[in-house]
């Protein structure tokens, strides 16, 4: 898979319908399809760029009334996949960067932009569960790289009007790592 697509919806029923539409439209892989806080639904798919674009467009066109946000990320950074599943291998925190967004879609796009902008490691991406519908990601690396990465991700999220906060902690306590993964 070299591309990700996401549809975030205001209706659970429409969310399930969108998953079905996307899977029937194109040869894509279903990565996540679930309810999220607060009464929303998200469908995340992967595949080649054309298939993902076609599937997301089909869902948008069919369910426009329920669409909150969507994206297609071509050439997604490989760190996104383990961070989404909580399987990133981080032994030690150098500095810690945190991006927080009001939307699942903008956060994943921001995380992808962040890890493409600098030599950092994505620790995790948490999506909307027990977060009031918000999402956040954590990043580690040297201070300059993390600062650059966080600024890049925050700009993308902020340009969409969905940035909650961004933080860089230069020398985080090691106990913070056990709270993340």
Residue, then its C-alpha position, 0 to 999 in steps of 0.5 A: x500500500x502506498x496510499x491512504x484514504x479516509x472518510x469521517x462521517x457524522x452518521x454511524x449508519x452512513x459510515x458503515x454504508x461508506x465502507x461498503x461503497x469504498x470496498x465495492x468501488x475499488x480494490x482497496x484494503x480496509x484498515x479501520x472502520x469504526x465509531x469514534x467519539x462523539x457519535x461519528x464514524x471513520x473509514x480508513x482504507x489503503x491501496x494504490x493511489x488511483x484506487x484509493x482516490x476512486x473509493x473516497x470520491x465514491x463515498x463523498x459523492x454518495x454520502x455528501x450529507x454526512x461527510x465531515x472530512x476526507x483525505x487521500x494521501x499518496x505516497x504515505x510515509x511508512x511510519x504512519x502504519x505502525x503508529x496507527x496500530x500502536x506498534x511503533x518501536x521506540x526505546x528512548x525519548x529524545x525530545x517529544x513533539x505532540x500535534x493535537x487536532x479537532x479532526x481525525x483526517x487533519x491529524x493523520x495528514x499532519x502526522x504524515x507531513x511531520x514525518x516527511x519534513x524531518x528525520x524523526x520517529x512517529x511514536x503513535x497516532x490516537x484517533x478520537x476514542x475517549x478524546x471527544x472526537x479529537x486526535x493526536x500524535x507523538x513524535x521523537x527525535x532531536x530537538x531541532x528535527x522534532x521542532x521542524x516536524x511539529x511546525x510542518x504538521x501544525x501548519x497543515x492542520x492550522x491551515x484547515x482551522x483544526x489545530x488544537x495545540x502543538x508542543x515540543x518538550x526538549x528533555x521529557x521524563x522517560x516515564x512519559x514513554x510508558x504512557x504512550x504505547 
